[in-house]
Amino acid sequence: MQDFILSPLSLSELETLIFNQVRKALKESLLTTNDPVKDELLTIESAAELLSVTVPTVYGYVHQRAIPCMKRRGRLYFSKVELLAWVKSARRSTVDEIKANAIASLIR
């Protein structure tokens, strides 16, 4: 016997919802995968260049504890993977993603 679920969603809304959830899961799995070959330690100058900001701005982020970093013998080091994840964590949702999330929360 097959189970049927009745939903007020249209097929396109359901496809968008599924697509966004799969994309979100893939992004999370990529962020948690720490490949030591691709990850490299950056100096503060390299980190500033990667982030397209000045060195004093990076020092400000470090002072505010807003950016992930490591300190060894008075020198700051940054993981390239962690910096990219930090930048991506501030990503703004698209209108379609907001709608899909709203529909998903209404369904629950």
N, C-alpha and C positions, 0 to 999 in steps of 0.2 A: 504494500500500500504506500502511496506517495503522500508526503506532507505538503500542504499548500499554505502559504502565508499571504494574507491580504494586507496590502499596504497602500497608503494614500500617495505614494511616490510614483512619478512617471518613470518610464524605462530610462530616459536620459538622465533624470536626477539620480536614479539608483546606480547607473553606470558611472556618473561623476563621483558619487559617494565612494563606490568601490575603488575607482581609480585613485582618488586622493588618499584613501587609507592604505592601499598597496604602496603608493609612492612614499608615504610617510614611514611605513615599516621598512622599506628599503633604505631610506636615508638614515634611519636610526641604526640599522644593522651595519651600514657603512661607517657611521661615526664611531661605533663601539669596536669595530675591527681595528686593532692597532698593529699595523704592519711595520715592523722595525726597519725594514729596508726603505720604505717610502718616508718614514718619519725621520726628521733630522733636527738637530739642535741649532738654533739660530742665536746670533748675538743680538744685542739691542739695535744695532744699526741695520742688520738684516731684517729683524722683526718690523722696524719702522718702515723699511722699504716695502716689505710684503703688505703691510697695512696701509701704505700710502699716507703716512703721517710723519711728523717730525720726531726726532729722538726725545726731545723734552716732553712731547705728548705721551709717548710710551712710558717715560718715567712717571708722569702724572697718573696714568692708568695703574702702574705698579703701586704707587703710593696709595691710591684709592682701593687697592686690592680688587680691581675690576677686570684684570687680565690674568690668565694663567701663566705663571713663570716659575723658574727655579733659581736659587741663588747658591753659588758655591765660591768660597774664597773671595767674597766681595764682588763677584761678577754675576750678571744676570744672564740667564739662558731661557730660551723659549722653544717649545715643541711646535714645529710647523703644523702638525695635525691638530694640536690643541688650539692654536691660534685660528686656524681655518674653521674649526668647530665653534669657537667663540664668536667669530664674525657671523657665521651662519645661524647661530642661535637667536640673533636679533632680526631674523627674516620676518617680513610682514606678510600676512596671509592675503591671497587674492580674494576678490569678491565671490568667485565660485567656491573657493574653499570655505569661506565664511558661511555661505548658504548651505553647503553640504554639512558642515558641522552643526548648524542650527537645525537642519532637518533631522540629523542623527540624534540630537539631544531631545527633539520633540518625540521621536519614535520611542526612545527609552522611557 
